[in-house]
Amino acid sequence: MSFRDICGKAYEFFVGLAMAGLTCYPRSVPGWLGLALIFGLLEHSYISIDRWRSYSTWTYVALLIPAAFFLLNLLGLIHTENMDLGTKDVGRKITLILVPIFLLFKGISADRIKKWMTFYLIGVVIALNWNNVHSAVNYFVTGESHHFFGEHGITQMHIGYFALHLLVAIGIVVQRIFKHHLSKRNFAYGLGLLAIYIIFNLILTGSKMGFLTLLTMLGVAFSLMLIRGMGWKRVSIAVLAVIFTMGLIVSQTDYLADRFSRMTVDTPIDPDTIESTQARRMAWICAWERFQETLLIGEGTGDVQSAMMDCYGEKGFRGPASENLGPHSQYLESGIAVGVLGSITVLLMFLIPLVRALRSQHIVSTMFFLSFLMACISESMFERAMGIHLFALGLPLMLAWIEFREEELRAGVKGM
């Protein structure tokens, strides 16, 4: 094996470790990406100019929107009052440009997509198993049945971010079920059990937006399966299995039943509470007010949190203030920081590739962009490295996958 081949294998391996680390150990991701960059450069193998020209216009548009988002945040430094925080924020967001461009410049084959998605699923399974063991030990020691996900588990990740990672994993598994449901039925059934396992754990996180996003994603995915020729009997069985699993878990877990019931009960706001639903309501009240006040140019990159704290003080929202809560919505967060163009850019970052994925009837990319579109309603996904890394690595893979799907459609092949 030549030096170039060794570097190529190392490049694939370290990108794979970064994919696994997204859920399993997020702090390791920058290191793995750094090693992947080194070996990727040493490999001296890049996509041909002809291949770049074959990419559709929509692929370039999907790459340009994160660049526009970064540029808006960079310009937001001009009128910021907190330059240090703003500079750190911009430094994190540059990953949204560099990683997708480098991966596409190197070239993403169908084989590499398959390998890297497998790494991602391995990382998800490791994180879930670790958290379940941790929860079981906690139950035997303390008698408390609450599942310790998020910042209490191996992921060191907030529940909202963890739920998004699980949603992406469900999309990958559903895609593979569709691919193998005719040729490798037993394998497809095994994947179905894996999907149920991930859904089971997603519900146990108690993430309300994760639950709603899951319902939407699966509805869209099952519709695409029917359109693309998967028998209605199999789809119906899958739907019933998911509904049964969801209902059983929620009904048998007091913590979840109480948590999800708050989604449908409009209770008066308690300014001292830190309960997630009410705290978010107060955060959104302040975020919407500040967004309207600085609609055109925003407060400035890095000044969002100080604007939120000022609003909490004015309105007497002591609960959110004690937790230093941000807007808890990427659309509002970006709008407060850099104005309405920031919110629009974030929306287009997901909406444009989502429409293209739907047109090509590509299941996993549809679920990927849909999950981000909805998750950013209740979480500021691009204000933490773990959200940025997931999108920066997932975007080029999904765009390349859609390109392969469109080539298959032009050739009249069902494919994936």
Backbone torsions as a table, in degrees:
resi	resn	phi	psi	omega
1	MET	NA	129.3	-177.1
2	SER	-74.8	165.2	177.9
3	PHE	-59.4	-38.3	-179.8
4	ARG	-64.4	-40.7	178.9
5	ASP	-65.6	-40.1	179.0
6	ILE	-62.7	-42.7	178.7
7	CYS	-64.1	-38.0	178.5
8	GLY	-63.5	-42.6	178.5
9	LYS	-66.2	-40.2	179.2
10	ALA	-64.6	-40.3	177.8
11	TYR	-59.5	-48.1	178.1
12	GLU	-60.0	-42.5	-176.0
13	PHE	-65.2	-44.6	-176.2
14	PHE	-73.5	-32.7	171.8
15	VAL	-64.7	-39.4	176.8
16	GLY	-61.2	-42.4	177.9
17	LEU	-64.9	-35.4	175.7
18	ALA	-63.8	-40.9	178.3
19	MET	-63.3	-42.4	178.8
20	ALA	-67.2	-38.8	-177.7
21	GLY	-68.4	-20.2	-179.8
22	LEU	-52.2	-42.1	-178.8
23	THR	-104.0	-35.4	-173.5
24	CYS	-76.6	-43.9	-178.8
25	TYR	-155.6	82.1	-172.7
26	PRO	-55.5	-31.4	-177.9
27	ARG	-65.6	-18.9	-178.6
28	SER	-83.2	-14.4	-171.7
29	VAL	-59.7	-48.1	179.4
30	PRO	-57.6	-37.7	178.5
31	GLY	-64.6	-45.5	179.4
32	TRP	-65.1	-38.5	178.0
33	LEU	-66.6	-35.7	176.6
34	GLY	-62.7	-44.1	177.5
35	LEU	-65.9	-38.6	177.5
36	ALA	-62.5	-38.9	177.9
37	LEU	-61.8	-45.4	-178.8
38	ILE	-61.0	-51.2	-177.6
39	PHE	-72.0	-29.2	175.6
40	GLY	-64.9	-39.1	177.3
41	LEU	-70.5	-39.1	179.7
42	LEU	-66.8	-26.9	-178.9
43	GLU	-66.4	-28.5	-179.7
44	HIS	56.0	36.7	178.0
45	SER	-125.9	119.7	-176.4
46	TYR	-132.4	160.3	-178.9
47	ILE	-65.1	145.3	-176.9
48	SER	-74.3	158.4	177.3
49	ILE	-61.1	-36.8	179.9
50	ASP	-62.1	-39.2	179.5
51	ARG	-67.4	-40.1	176.9
52	TRP	-60.0	-40.0	179.7
53	ARG	-68.9	-25.1	-178.2
54	SER	-78.2	-16.9	176.6
55	TYR	-62.0	142.1	179.7
56	SER	-72.8	162.0	178.3
57	THR	-58.8	-35.6	-177.9
58	TRP	-64.2	-29.9	177.0
59	THR	-65.1	-43.6	178.5
60	TYR	-67.1	-37.5	177.6
61	VAL	-62.4	-42.7	-180.0
62	ALA	-64.1	-26.9	176.1
63	LEU	-82.6	-31.2	-177.4
64	LEU	-74.5	-30.0	-177.6
65	ILE	-63.9	-46.0	174.4
66	PRO	-59.8	-33.2	177.3
67	ALA	-65.3	-40.2	177.4
68	ALA	-65.5	-39.2	177.9
69	PHE	-61.5	-43.8	177.9
70	PHE	-63.8	-43.3	-179.0
71	LEU	-62.5	-40.6	177.5
72	LEU	-61.6	-41.4	178.4
73	ASN	-69.0	-33.0	175.9
74	LEU	-65.7	-43.4	177.8
75	LEU	-66.1	-27.6	178.8
76	GLY	-65.1	-15.1	177.4
77	LEU	-71.9	-19.4	-176.3
78	ILE	-60.8	-40.9	-176.3
79	HIS	-115.6	22.7	177.9
80	THR	-78.9	153.0	174.6
81	GLU	-101.2	-12.6	179.5
82	ASN	-120.5	80.6	-174.5
83	MET	-64.2	-38.4	-178.6
84	ASP	-62.4	-49.7	-179.9
85	LEU	-65.9	-40.1	179.1
86	GLY	-63.8	-40.4	179.5
87	THR	-65.0	-41.5	177.1
88	LYS	-62.7	-39.3	-179.7
89	ASP	-63.6	-45.7	179.1
90	VAL	-65.1	-38.9	178.7
91	GLY	-60.3	-37.5	177.0
92	ARG	-67.3	-40.5	-172.8
93	LYS	-74.1	-15.7	178.7
94	ILE	-65.4	-21.4	176.3
95	THR	-59.5	-31.0	179.6
96	LEU	-63.3	-18.9	179.0
97	ILE	-100.3	-50.7	-169.8
98	LEU	-65.9	-46.2	-176.2
99	VAL	-65.0	-49.8	178.8
100	PRO	-60.1	-42.3	-178.5
101	ILE	-65.2	-43.5	-179.2
102	PHE	-64.3	-45.1	-179.1
103	LEU	-63.0	-41.9	178.8
104	LEU	-70.9	-34.6	178.0
105	PHE	-64.8	-38.1	176.6
106	LYS	-69.8	-30.1	-177.8
107	GLY	102.0	129.6	-178.6
108	ILE	-119.8	108.2	178.4
109	SER	-87.2	164.0	177.8
110	ALA	-62.3	-33.7	179.5
111	ASP	-66.7	-40.6	179.1
112	ARG	-67.5	-38.4	176.6
113	ILE	-58.5	-45.6	-179.4
114	LYS	-60.3	-45.4	-179.0
115	LYS	-64.3	-46.3	-175.5
116	TRP	-68.9	-34.1	175.9
117	MET	-68.6	-33.3	176.0
118	THR	-65.3	-42.6	175.4
119	PHE	-57.5	-42.8	-179.1
120	TYR	-61.4	-45.4	179.5
121	LEU	-63.7	-37.3	177.3
122	ILE	-61.1	-44.4	178.3
123	GLY	-61.3	-39.9	179.0
124	VAL	-63.9	-45.2	-178.8
125	VAL	-64.7	-40.8	177.9
126	ILE	-61.0	-45.8	-179.3
127	ALA	-62.5	-43.7	-179.0
128	LEU	-65.2	-44.5	-179.6
129	ASN	-63.4	-41.8	178.5
130	TRP	-61.5	-45.6	-178.9
131	ASN	-65.0	-36.4	179.0
132	ASN	-68.7	-39.3	176.0
133	VAL	-64.3	-43.9	179.0
134	HIS	-59.8	-42.2	180.0
135	SER	-66.4	-40.0	179.6
136	ALA	-64.5	-44.5	178.4
137	VAL	-61.7	-42.4	179.4
138	ASN	-61.7	-37.9	-179.5
139	TYR	-65.4	-43.5	-178.6
140	PHE	-69.8	-29.7	-178.0
141	VAL	-83.2	-42.7	-172.9
142	THR	-110.4	-19.2	-176.8
143	GLY	83.3	-0.5	178.5
144	GLU	-86.5	134.4	-175.2
145	SER	-96.4	-1.6	-178.3
146	HIS	-63.3	132.3	179.9
147	HIS	-78.5	129.8	-176.9
148	PHE	-93.0	83.2	175.3
149	PHE	-96.3	-172.0	172.8
150	GLY	61.4	-132.9	-173.0
151	GLU	-65.6	-11.1	-179.6
152	HIS	-93.3	-7.2	-175.3
153	GLY	-110.8	-163.3	-177.6
154	ILE	-63.2	-28.7	-173.0
155	THR	-74.7	-23.9	-173.6
156	GLN	51.6	42.3	-170.6
157	MET	-128.0	140.5	175.3
158	HIS	-60.4	147.8	-175.5
159	ILE	-56.3	-40.4	-179.4
160	GLY	-60.9	-41.1	178.6
161	TYR	-69.8	-41.7	179.6
162	PHE	-61.0	-41.2	178.7
163	ALA	-62.0	-39.5	178.3
164	LEU	-62.0	-42.2	178.4
165	HIS	-62.2	-38.6	178.5
166	LEU	-68.6	-36.8	177.8
167	LEU	-62.1	-41.8	177.3
168	VAL	-62.7	-41.2	178.8
169	ALA	-62.4	-40.0	177.8
170	ILE	-61.5	-40.6	177.8
171	GLY	-60.0	-42.9	179.3
172	ILE	-63.2	-44.1	-178.6
173	VAL	-65.8	-43.5	179.2
174	VAL	-61.0	-39.6	177.4
175	GLN	-59.4	-44.1	-178.3
176	ARG	-71.5	-32.5	175.1
177	ILE	-60.7	-45.5	-179.9
178	PHE	-63.4	-39.0	-178.0
179	LYS	-64.0	-38.5	-171.4
180	HIS	-105.9	5.3	-171.9
181	HIS	-68.5	-17.1	177.5
182	LEU	-102.5	-44.5	-174.3
183	SER	-82.4	-34.9	-177.6
184	LYS	-133.6	75.3	-172.0
185	ARG	-64.1	-42.1	-179.7
186	ASN	-62.9	-39.2	177.1
187	PHE	-64.7	-40.1	178.5
188	ALA	-63.8	-38.6	177.1
189	TYR	-64.3	-39.6	176.4
190	GLY	-61.8	-41.2	176.6
191	LEU	-64.4	-34.3	177.0
192	GLY	-62.0	-40.5	176.9
193	LEU	-65.2	-37.7	177.0
194	LEU	-63.8	-41.5	178.2
195	ALA	-61.0	-43.7	178.7
196	ILE	-62.5	-39.4	179.3
197	TYR	-62.5	-44.1	-179.8
198	ILE	-68.0	-41.7	178.0
199	ILE	-61.4	-42.7	177.9
200	PHE	-54.9	-47.2	-178.6
201	ASN	-73.1	-32.9	176.7
202	LEU	-61.3	-43.8	179.1
203	ILE	-65.5	-37.2	-179.6
204	LEU	-66.1	-21.3	175.9
205	THR	-64.4	-25.7	-177.6
206	GLY	78.8	11.7	179.4
207	SER	-73.1	114.1	-176.7
208	LYS	-70.4	-43.4	176.9
209	MET	-67.0	-34.5	175.7
210	GLY	-61.1	-40.0	178.9
211	PHE	-64.7	-47.5	179.8
212	LEU	-65.3	-40.2	178.5
213	THR	-64.9	-39.4	178.3
214	LEU	-59.8	-46.1	179.4
215	LEU	-59.7	-43.6	-179.9
216	THR	-66.1	-46.3	-179.4
217	MET	-59.3	-47.5	-177.6
218	LEU	-67.3	-35.3	175.9
219	GLY	-60.8	-44.8	178.1
220	VAL	-66.8	-43.4	-178.2
221	ALA	-63.6	-44.2	179.3
222	PHE	-65.2	-35.5	176.5
223	SER	-63.6	-43.5	178.8
224	LEU	-65.0	-36.8	177.8
225	MET	-62.0	-43.0	178.0
226	LEU	-64.2	-44.0	-179.7
227	ILE	-61.4	-37.4	-175.7
228	ARG	-90.5	12.0	167.8
229	GLY	102.0	5.0	176.1
230	MET	-75.4	132.1	-174.9
231	GLY	-56.5	143.6	-177.2
232	TRP	-65.5	-26.3	179.2
233	LYS	-65.2	-46.1	179.9
234	ARG	-64.4	-42.7	179.7
235	VAL	-63.5	-41.3	179.6
236	SER	-63.3	-40.9	177.8
237	ILE	-62.2	-42.5	179.6
238	ALA	-63.4	-43.3	179.4
239	VAL	-61.2	-47.1	-179.7
240	LEU	-63.4	-39.0	179.6
241	ALA	-63.1	-42.4	-179.4
242	VAL	-67.2	-45.6	-179.5
243	ILE	-61.8	-43.2	179.3
244	PHE	-62.2	-44.4	179.9
245	THR	-61.6	-46.4	179.9
246	MET	-61.1	-50.3	-178.0
247	GLY	-61.1	-42.0	-178.4
248	LEU	-63.6	-45.7	-177.2
249	ILE	-64.5	-49.4	-176.3
250	VAL	-64.7	-43.0	-176.4
251	SER	-69.3	-27.1	-176.3
252	GLN	-97.3	2.2	-179.1
253	THR	-123.8	108.4	-176.3
254	ASP	-58.2	-40.9	-178.5
255	TYR	-59.2	-45.6	-178.4
256	LEU	-72.0	-41.5	-180.0
257	ALA	-58.6	-42.3	178.6
258	ASP	-68.2	-41.0	-177.7
259	ARG	-65.1	-45.8	-178.3
260	PHE	-74.3	-26.3	179.0
261	SER	-65.3	-27.7	179.9
262	ARG	-67.5	-17.2	179.3
263	MET	-67.4	-26.4	-174.3
264	THR	-110.3	1.9	-178.2
265	VAL	-111.3	122.0	-179.9
266	ASP	-91.9	89.3	-178.4
267	THR	-93.4	151.6	176.9
268	PRO	-60.6	145.0	-178.0
269	ILE	-73.0	129.6	173.2
270	ASP	-101.7	110.0	-174.3
271	PRO	-63.7	-14.3	-178.3
272	ASP	-97.7	-6.5	-174.8
273	THR	-80.0	153.3	172.1
274	ILE	-119.1	12.7	175.1
275	GLU	-58.6	136.3	-165.7
276	SER	-57.1	-45.0	-176.8
277	THR	-65.0	-48.7	-179.2
278	GLN	-69.1	-38.2	178.7
279	ALA	-62.3	-39.1	177.3
280	ARG	-66.3	-40.0	178.4
281	ARG	-58.6	-43.5	178.4
282	MET	-67.5	-39.4	178.2
283	ALA	-63.2	-41.9	-179.2
284	TRP	-68.7	-34.4	176.7
285	ILE	-59.8	-48.8	179.6
286	CYS	-67.5	-41.7	-178.2
287	ALA	-63.4	-43.6	-179.9
288	TRP	-65.0	-38.5	179.0
289	GLU	-64.4	-46.3	-179.9
290	ARG	-68.2	-34.5	177.8
291	PHE	-61.8	-44.7	-179.9
292	GLN	-66.6	-35.3	-178.0
293	GLU	-70.1	-29.3	-177.3
294	THR	-123.9	48.2	-170.5
295	LEU	-61.2	-38.2	-170.7
296	LEU	-82.4	-50.6	-174.6
297	ILE	-119.6	-6.9	178.1
298	GLY	78.2	177.3	178.5
299	GLU	-76.4	-27.5	-174.2
300	GLY	119.9	144.4	179.3
301	THR	-63.6	121.9	-178.7
302	GLY	101.5	-8.3	-176.3
303	ASP	-104.1	4.7	-175.6
304	VAL	-63.9	-46.6	-174.4
305	GLN	-65.4	-40.2	178.9
306	SER	-65.1	-36.0	177.0
307	ALA	-65.8	-38.8	178.3
308	MET	-66.1	-43.3	-178.8
309	MET	-65.1	-37.0	176.4
310	ASP	-61.5	-42.2	-179.8
311	CYS	-66.5	-41.3	177.9
312	TYR	-59.1	-40.9	179.4
313	GLY	-65.7	-40.1	-179.7
314	GLU	-65.5	-37.8	-175.5
315	LYS	-95.1	-4.2	179.7
316	GLY	74.6	25.5	178.4
317	PHE	-83.0	82.5	-174.2
318	ARG	-74.3	-31.3	179.5
319	GLY	-61.8	-58.9	178.3
320	PRO	-59.7	-36.1	-180.0
321	ALA	-63.9	-38.5	-179.5
322	SER	-66.0	-27.1	179.5
323	GLU	-97.3	0.7	179.7
324	ASN	55.6	43.1	-175.6
325	LEU	-70.3	138.8	173.2
326	GLY	-88.7	-167.3	-177.9
327	PRO	-64.2	-21.4	-178.4
328	HIS	55.7	38.2	173.3
329	SER	-164.6	122.0	-178.5
330	GLN	-65.3	-32.8	179.7
331	TYR	-64.8	-44.4	178.3
332	LEU	-73.7	-38.0	179.8
333	GLU	-58.7	-49.1	-179.5
334	SER	-68.9	-34.3	178.4
335	GLY	-65.0	-41.4	178.5
336	ILE	-67.6	-38.2	-176.0
337	ALA	-70.7	-50.4	-171.3
338	VAL	-129.1	10.4	176.5
339	GLY	95.6	-177.9	-174.0
340	VAL	-61.6	-29.5	177.4
341	LEU	-62.4	-32.0	176.8
342	GLY	-63.7	-44.5	178.3
343	SER	-63.9	-43.3	-179.5
344	ILE	-64.1	-41.1	-179.9
345	THR	-62.8	-42.9	178.1
346	VAL	-61.2	-44.7	179.7
347	LEU	-61.1	-45.5	-178.6
348	LEU	-67.3	-28.1	179.4
349	MET	-58.7	-31.3	179.3
350	PHE	-100.2	-38.1	-170.4
351	LEU	-69.1	-43.0	-177.6
352	ILE	-63.7	-51.8	177.2
353	PRO	-67.1	-27.0	177.6
354	LEU	-64.9	-45.0	178.6
355	VAL	-60.7	-42.2	179.0
356	ARG	-64.8	-40.1	178.1
357	ALA	-63.5	-40.8	178.3
358	LEU	-65.3	-40.5	179.6
359	ARG	-63.4	-35.6	179.2
360	SER	-88.5	0.6	179.1
361	GLN	55.7	40.3	-179.1
362	HIS	-95.9	115.7	-167.2
363	ILE	-68.5	-53.7	-171.3
364	VAL	-68.0	-39.4	179.3
365	SER	-69.2	-34.3	174.9
366	THR	-60.3	-45.9	-179.0
367	MET	-69.0	-34.2	179.6
368	PHE	-63.9	-53.6	-176.6
369	PHE	-71.3	-32.7	177.0
370	LEU	-66.2	-39.4	-180.0
371	SER	-64.5	-40.1	177.1
372	PHE	-68.5	-41.1	-179.7
373	LEU	-56.0	-43.4	-177.8
374	MET	-83.1	-36.9	-177.9
375	ALA	-63.4	-32.7	-178.3
376	CYS	-73.6	-5.9	173.1
377	ILE	-69.6	-39.7	-173.7
378	SER	-114.3	-1.6	177.8
379	GLU	-137.6	147.1	175.0
380	SER	-90.9	80.9	-169.6
381	MET	-65.3	-27.9	-176.7
382	PHE	-99.2	16.0	175.3
383	GLU	-102.8	2.0	176.2
384	ARG	-131.6	146.5	-177.2
385	ALA	-60.3	-35.1	-176.0
386	MET	-64.7	-34.7	175.7
387	GLY	-74.1	-40.0	179.0
388	ILE	-63.6	-45.4	-178.3
389	HIS	-62.6	-41.5	-179.7
390	LEU	-62.0	-45.3	-179.0
391	PHE	-71.8	-39.5	-178.5
392	ALA	-63.9	-36.1	177.5
393	LEU	-82.4	-35.6	-177.1
394	GLY	-75.3	-35.3	-176.3
395	LEU	-56.7	-54.4	-178.8
396	PRO	-64.0	-34.4	179.1
397	LEU	-66.0	-42.8	-179.9
398	MET	-68.0	-40.0	178.7
399	LEU	-63.6	-43.0	177.9
400	ALA	-65.3	-39.2	-179.5
401	TRP	-64.6	-40.9	177.0
402	ILE	-63.8	-38.1	177.0
403	GLU	-59.5	-45.3	178.2
404	PHE	-62.1	-41.0	179.1
405	ARG	-62.9	-42.6	179.9
406	GLU	-67.4	-34.3	174.9
407	GLU	-63.2	-39.9	177.9
408	GLU	-65.3	-39.8	178.4
409	LEU	-63.4	-41.2	178.3
410	ARG	-65.6	-31.4	-179.6
411	ALA	-87.1	-3.1	178.7
412	GLY	77.1	23.6	-179.7
413	VAL	-101.9	137.8	179.7
414	LYS	-65.7	-53.6	174.3
415	GLY	47.2	-146.3	-179.0
416	MET	-121.8	NA	NA
